[in-house]
């Protein structure tokens, strides 16, 4: 067959349609081969950069990751995304197989979340079919995983505004409303809110992700482990940068994780001159706190709220400032101290009504 594979030979002799069609019923009706149906489905599953990010985040969450780090950059029309997590990891022999259709680790654990069914074994396949490249750059059983994807926005588009951070508000039913362009940042924020009970998500440039990984590894590895580690590949991926000895090694290890930085940038990171990537929920902390409380109320259960002493004092100070003018108008003592009572479904501030002459 002149070096042809069997598939090449069949295609050359019978034409490409033979590989795409299982049964030709006539009149334009056919039954597609499974491979062709999968290829067409993959094209629909991933239609923009934001879809790539979402599917990679869902994969990390389902791999039981507690921390997910997303490094994103764009050079011209090329979007690069690297997702690093501390989940259960991918064995070496599966690094390429995970990008094939129907390959999944969720034989008995497929489930439906906010974005639909997950566990079909099609997410990474769909990404690989639509992106320029997709690869597991670093992984290991129980050591976490790093996956790098490059796509061309001229063929796989994304929102034009990738810098705006979304805003959050609550409707009358206590349901969070997200506003802003549906860009990569918003996609990550929505995922982080939905998955906040399972994992924390960080986003930044490659250098900013390196900075937060260095800080995380330094905080979670002992000084002995950092100084006397002979082989960083034995460490969880998210901690490896903390065990590097110099900028050259730092840049090399970062590269192996899909974080492309120069040795000069590595030195800046090690000297703490680069800002750490943020946990995205830190930027919506107040809104998220309000959302959590109201969401529980909307489901018919009463929240149990514990208010700290400093917060109680601040509240009472604000109340007394507002009460002062009223007290003066009605000859009431403005110096009384109100009390705060917190119950399951209410917070009550009580102000003793003491006339000025009564307090003398």
C-alpha positions in Angstrom: 0.0 0.0 0.0 3.0 2.2 -0.5 3.4 3.0 3.2 -0.3 3.9 3.5 -2.2 3.2 6.7 -5.3 1.1 6.2 -7.4 4.3 6.7 -5.3 6.1 4.0 -5.7 3.2 1.6 -9.5 3.0 2.1 -9.8 6.8 1.7 -7.7 6.8 -1.5 -9.6 3.9 -3.0 -13.2 4.6 -1.9 -13.1 8.4 -1.2 -13.5 10.3 2.1 -17.3 9.7 2.2 -16.7 6.0 2.9 -15.0 7.0 6.2 -17.8 9.4 7.1 -20.8 7.3 6.3 -21.9 4.1 8.0 -25.1 3.5 6.0 -26.4 5.3 2.9 -30.2 5.2 2.9 -30.6 7.1 -0.4 -32.4 10.3 -1.0 -29.6 12.2 0.9 -30.2 10.3 4.1 -27.2 8.6 5.7 -26.1 7.3 9.1 -22.8 8.9 10.0 -19.8 6.9 11.3 -19.3 7.4 15.0 -16.0 9.2 14.4 -17.7 11.7 12.1 -20.5 12.4 14.5 -18.0 13.0 17.2 -16.0 15.3 15.1 -19.1 17.4 14.3 -20.2 17.4 17.9 -16.8 18.6 19.0 -17.0 21.6 16.7 -20.2 22.6 18.5 -19.0 22.0 22.0 -16.2 24.6 21.8 -17.0 27.8 19.9 -14.8 30.4 21.7 -11.9 30.8 24.1 -14.3 31.1 27.0 -15.6 27.6 26.3 -12.1 26.2 26.5 -11.5 27.9 29.8 -14.8 26.6 31.2 -14.2 23.0 30.2 -10.7 23.0 31.6 -12.0 24.4 34.9 -14.7 21.7 35.1 -12.0 19.0 34.5 -9.8 20.3 37.3 -12.7 20.6 39.7 -13.8 17.0 38.9 -10.2 15.9 39.4 -10.8 17.0 43.1 -8.5 20.0 42.8 -8.7 22.4 45.7 -6.7 25.1 43.9 -6.8 26.0 40.1 -4.4 28.5 38.6 -5.2 29.9 35.1 -2.4 31.7 33.2 -3.6 33.5 30.1 -2.0 35.6 27.5 -2.5 36.7 23.9 0.1 37.4 21.2 -1.5 38.7 18.1 -4.3 36.3 17.2 -2.9 33.5 19.4 -4.5 32.9 22.7 -2.5 30.8 25.2 -4.2 29.3 28.2 -2.4 27.2 30.9 -4.5 25.6 33.6 -2.6 24.1 36.6 -4.3 22.3 39.5 -3.6 20.2 42.5 -6.0 17.5 41.6 -5.5 13.8 41.3 -3.4 14.2 38.1 -3.1 12.2 34.9 -0.9 9.1 34.6 2.0 9.3 32.1 0.5 6.7 29.7 -2.8 8.7 29.5 -1.3 12.1 28.5 -2.2 11.8 24.9 -5.2 9.4 25.3 -7.2 11.9 27.3 -7.6 14.0 24.1 -9.3 11.1 22.3 -13.1 10.9 22.2 -15.0 9.1 24.9 -11.9 8.8 27.2 -13.0 9.7 30.7 -12.1 9.0 34.4 -15.8 9.4 35.3 -17.2 6.0 34.4 -19.6 6.0 37.4 -19.4 9.7 38.3 -20.7 11.7 35.3 -23.0 14.5 36.5 -24.9 17.5 35.4 -23.8 21.0 36.7 -24.8 24.5 35.8 -23.3 24.1 32.3 -24.8 20.7 31.4 -23.6 17.0 31.5 -20.0 16.4 32.4 -18.3 13.1 32.1 -18.9 12.1 28.5 -15.2 12.0 27.7 -15.6 14.7 25.1 -14.4 17.9 26.7 -10.6 17.6 26.0 -11.3 16.0 22.7 -13.4 19.0 21.7 -10.7 21.4 22.8 -8.1 19.5 20.8 -10.3 19.5 17.7 -10.9 23.3 17.8 -7.6 24.6 19.1 -4.2 24.9 17.4 -2.7 22.7 20.0 -3.5 21.1 23.3 -1.2 19.1 25.5 -0.7 17.8 29.0 2.6 19.5 29.7 3.1 18.3 33.2 1.2 15.8 35.4 1.5 12.8 37.7 -0.8 10.6 39.8 -1.8 12.6 42.9 0.7 15.4 41.9 -1.7 17.6 40.0 -1.8 18.5 36.3 -0.9 21.3 33.9 -2.6 21.6 30.5 -1.6 24.1 27.9 -3.9 25.1 25.0 -3.2 27.5 22.1 -5.9 28.7 19.9 -6.2 31.2 17.0 -8.9 33.8 17.7 -9.3 34.4 14.0 -10.9 31.0 13.7 -12.0 30.4 17.3 -13.2 33.8 18.5 -13.4 35.4 21.9 -15.0 38.5 23.3 -13.3 41.7 22.2 -13.2 43.1 25.7 -11.0 40.8 27.8 -10.1 43.3 30.4 -13.4 44.3 32.1 -14.1 42.6 35.4 -17.8 41.8 35.9 -20.1 43.3 38.4 -22.4 41.3 40.8 -25.8 42.1 42.2 -28.7 40.4 43.8 -32.2 40.2 42.5 -35.3 40.2 44.7 -35.1 36.4 45.1 -31.6 36.6 46.4 -30.1 35.2 43.2 -26.8 36.6 42.0 -26.8 38.5 38.8 -23.6 38.9 36.8 -23.1 41.8 34.4 -20.4 42.6 32.0 -19.0 41.1 28.8 -18.9 37.3 28.8 -15.2 37.2 28.6 -12.6 34.9 30.1 -12.6 36.7 33.4 -16.4 36.5 33.8 -16.4 32.9 32.8 -13.8 32.2 35.6 -15.8 34.3 38.1 -19.0 32.5 37.4 -17.3 29.1 37.7 -15.6 30.2 40.9 -18.8 31.3 42.5 -20.6 28.1 41.6 -17.7 25.9 42.7 -16.5 27.9 45.8 -17.3 25.0 48.1 -14.9 22.8 46.2 -12.0 24.9 44.9 -10.3 28.4 44.7 -9.5 29.8 41.3 -6.7 32.2 40.5 -6.1 34.1 37.2 -3.2 36.1 35.9 -0.3 36.3 33.5 2.3 33.5 33.5 4.5 35.7 35.7 1.7 36.4 38.2 0.8 32.7 38.4 4.4 31.9 39.0 4.4 34.5 41.8 1.4 33.0 43.6 2.6 29.4 43.1 6.0 30.4 44.7 4.1 32.0 47.6 1.9 28.9 48.0 4.7 26.5 47.8 6.8 28.5 50.3 3.9 28.5 52.7 3.1 24.8 52.4 6.5 23.2 52.2 9.0 23.1 55.1 12.3 24.8 54.8 14.0 21.4 54.7 11.8 20.2 51.8 12.6 23.4 49.9 16.3 23.4 50.4 17.1 19.7 50.1 14.8 18.6 47.3 16.9 16.7 44.8 14.1 16.3 42.3 11.3 18.8 42.1 9.2 16.4 40.0 8.6 14.4 43.1 6.7 17.3 44.5 3.1 18.3 43.7 3.2 20.6 40.6 1.8 23.6 42.5 4.7 23.5 45.0 7.7 22.9 42.6 8.7 26.5 42.1 9.3 27.0 45.8 12.0 24.3 45.6 14.1 26.0 42.9 17.5 27.3 43.7 18.1 30.2 41.3 16.3 32.1 38.4 17.7 29.7 35.8 16.1 26.7 37.5 13.0 28.6 38.3 12.5 29.5 34.6 13.2 25.9 33.5 10.7 24.5 36.0 8.1 27.1 35.1 8.5 26.2 31.4 7.9 22.6 32.2 4.6 23.6 33.7 3.5 25.6 30.7 4.4 29.0 32.2 6.7 30.7 29.7 8.8 33.3 31.4 12.4 34.5 30.9 15.2 34.1 33.4 15.0 37.8 34.0 11.3 37.6 34.9 12.1 34.6 37.1 14.5 36.7 39.1 11.9 39.4 39.5 9.4 36.8 40.7 11.9 35.4 43.2 12.7 38.9 44.4 8.9 39.4 44.9 8.8 42.2 42.4 5.9 40.6 40.5 2.4 40.9 41.9 0.7 37.6 42.8 -2.3 36.4 40.8 -5.5 36.9 42.8 -8.1 34.5 43.9 -10.9 35.8 41.8 -13.4 35.7 44.6 -11.3 38.1 46.6 -12.4 40.8 44.1 -16.1 40.1 44.7 -15.8 39.3 48.5 -18.5 41.7 49.7 -20.9 40.8 46.9 -20.2 37.1 47.5 -20.9 37.4 51.2 -24.3 39.0 50.6 -25.1 36.4 47.9 -24.3 33.5 50.2 -26.6 34.7 53.0 -29.5 35.7 50.7 -29.2 32.5 48.7 -29.9 30.4 51.8 -32.9 32.6 52.7 -34.3 32.1 49.2 -34.3 28.3 49.7 -36.5 28.6 52.7 -33.8 28.1 55.4 -32.7 30.7 57.9 -29.1 31.7 57.9 -27.1 31.5 61.1 -25.0 34.7 61.1 -22.3 35.4 63.6 -21.3 39.0 63.8 -17.9 39.8 65.3 -17.5 42.3 68.1 -15.7 44.9 66.0 -18.5 44.7 63.4 -21.1 45.1 66.2 -19.3 48.1 67.6 -19.0 49.7 64.2 -22.7 49.2 63.6 -23.6 50.7 66.9 -21.4 53.7 66.3 -23.3 54.3 63.0 -26.6 53.9 64.7 -25.8 56.4 67.4 -24.6 59.0 64.9 -27.9 58.7 63.1 -29.8 58.8 66.5 -28.2 61.9 67.8 -30.3 64.4 65.9 -33.5 62.6 66.7 -32.6 62.5 70.4 -31.9 66.2 70.5 -35.3 66.9 68.8 -37.2 64.9 71.4 -35.1 65.7 74.4 -33.7 62.2 74.6 -30.4 61.2 76.0 -28.0 60.7 73.0 -25.4 59.0 75.1 -27.3 55.8 75.8 -25.7 52.6 74.4 -27.9 50.5 72.2 -27.8 46.7 72.1 -27.6 44.2 69.2 -29.5 41.0 69.2 -29.0 38.4 66.4 -31.5 35.6 65.9 -31.9 33.0 63.2 -33.9 35.3 60.9 -33.4 38.8 62.2 -30.9 41.4 63.6 -32.4 43.8 66.1 -30.9 47.1 67.3 -32.6 48.4 70.5 -32.0 51.9 71.8 -33.2 52.8 75.3 -35.5 55.8 75.3 -34.2 57.9 78.2 -35.2 61.5 78.5 -32.4 64.0 79.2 -33.8 64.9 82.6 -34.1 61.2 83.6 -30.4 60.7 83.2 -29.3 63.5 85.5 
